[in-house]
Every structure is written in C-alpha cells, then in structure tokens.
Amino acid sequence: MNARSQVLIWGAQRISAMVLALFVIVHLVTIIYAVRNGLTAAEILGRTRGDALWAGFYALFVAALAIHAPIGLRTILSETLNWRGRSLEIVMLAFGILLALWGWRAVWAVFA
C-alpha cells in the first residue's frame, strides 16, 4: 500500500474516532435521560419511530462505526498475525460493508 493510501486510512480512522466520540456521548446521555425518566422500550420507540433527526443521527453513527472498526481491526490483524496485502484489504472492506448494512438495517427497523 502506498504512502498516500496510508495517510487517507490514518485520516479516516482519526475523523471517524472523533465522530464516534461525540455520538457515543449523545447516545449515553439519551440513555441516562430515558432511564431516569422511567421510559419503557415501547415509549422510546414511540418517540423515535418516524423521526428523521434520530434516524439520521444513528445512520451517521453506523457509518462512522463501519469506517472506524475495520481500520482498527486491519491494524490489529496486520500486527498480530502478520497478515498483509490485498486479501486483508478485501476482508476488511467486506467487514465494513457488512457492519454498515447490519447497522442501517437496525436503524430502519427502529425508525421506519
């Protein structure tokens, strides 16, 4: 992999980490609010169903995760198993796509 690709991957990892940090904080604050106010799962779903803002929030959350996790796992596999090359890149790309699809399916199920 050339230097330009490495820089792009490094940047994607850092940017997705910043997005995830913000989104995790919002997610945890929302959970704490719901628990402290005694909301049931049905009440939470009633508030989120059809809400484009929450759907967009969680869709972006999934996108950041689908970028961040495969890059981190790629590094771990490369360093621990000495696995490098095209096969690793293809497997990590497939993993990221699967994470995105599974996550967006969950977002669709909760909000649509």
C-alpha positions in Angstrom: 0.0 0.0 0.0 1.4 3.4 -1.0 2.0 6.3 1.4 -1.0 8.3 0.1 -3.3 5.4 0.9 -1.8 5.0 4.4 -2.4 8.7 5.0 -6.0 8.5 3.9 -6.6 5.5 6.1 -5.0 7.2 9.0 -7.2 10.3 8.5 -10.3 8.2 8.1 -9.5 6.5 11.4 -9.0 9.7 13.3 -12.0 11.5 11.9 -14.3 8.5 12.5 -13.0 8.3 16.1 -13.9 12.0 16.7 -17.4 11.4 15.2 -17.9 8.3 17.3 -16.8 10.0 20.5 -19.4 12.7 20.0 -22.1 10.3 19.0 -21.4 7.9 21.9 -21.7 10.8 24.4 -25.1 11.8 22.9 -26.2 8.2 22.9 -25.2 7.7 26.6 -26.8 11.0 27.6 -30.0 9.9 25.9 -29.9 6.5 27.6 -29.4 8.2 31.0 -32.3 10.6 30.3 -34.6 7.7 29.3 -33.7 5.6 32.4 -34.0 8.4 34.8 -37.4 9.3 33.4 -38.6 5.7 33.6 -39.3 5.4 29.8 -40.1 1.9 28.6 -38.8 0.5 25.4 -42.2 1.0 23.8 -42.2 4.6 24.9 -38.7 5.1 23.4 -39.8 3.5 20.1 -42.9 5.7 20.1 -40.7 8.8 20.3 -38.2 7.7 17.7 -40.4 6.0 15.1 -40.6 8.2 12.1 -38.2 10.8 13.5 -35.8 11.7 10.7 -33.4 13.5 13.0 -32.9 10.4 15.2 -32.7 8.2 12.1 -30.1 10.5 10.6 -28.1 10.5 13.8 -28.0 6.8 14.1 -27.3 6.3 10.4 -24.3 8.5 10.7 -23.3 6.7 13.9 -23.4 3.4 11.9 -21.4 5.0 9.1 -18.6 6.2 11.5 -18.5 2.7 13.1 -18.4 1.0 9.7 -15.3 3.1 8.8 -13.6 3.0 12.2 -13.9 -0.7 13.2 -12.4 -2.3 10.1 -9.5 0.1 10.0 -8.6 -0.7 13.6 -9.2 -4.5 13.1 -7.0 -4.3 10.0 -4.2 -2.9 12.1 -4.6 -5.5 14.8 -4.6 -8.4 12.3 -1.7 -6.9 10.4 0.4 -6.6 13.6 -0.5 -9.8 15.4 -0.9 -12.2 12.5 1.5 -10.6 10.1 -1.4 -10.6 7.6 -0.9 -8.0 4.9 -1.8 -7.5 1.3 -4.8 -7.5 -0.9 -6.6 -10.3 0.9 -6.6 -8.4 4.2 -7.9 -5.2 2.4 -10.7 -7.2 0.8 -11.7 -8.9 4.0 -11.8 -5.6 5.9 -13.7 -3.9 3.1 -16.3 -6.7 3.3 -16.4 -6.4 7.1 -17.0 -2.7 6.9 -19.8 -3.1 4.3 -21.5 -5.8 6.5 -21.3 -3.6 9.6 -22.9 -0.8 7.6 -25.6 -3.0 6.2 -26.5 -4.6 9.6 -26.4 -1.2 11.3 -28.6 0.5 8.8 -31.0 -2.4 8.8 -31.3 -1.9 12.6 -31.8 1.9 12.1 -34.5 1.2 9.5 -36.3 -1.3 11.8 -36.4 1.1 14.7 -37.3 4.3 12.9 -39.3 3.3 9.8 
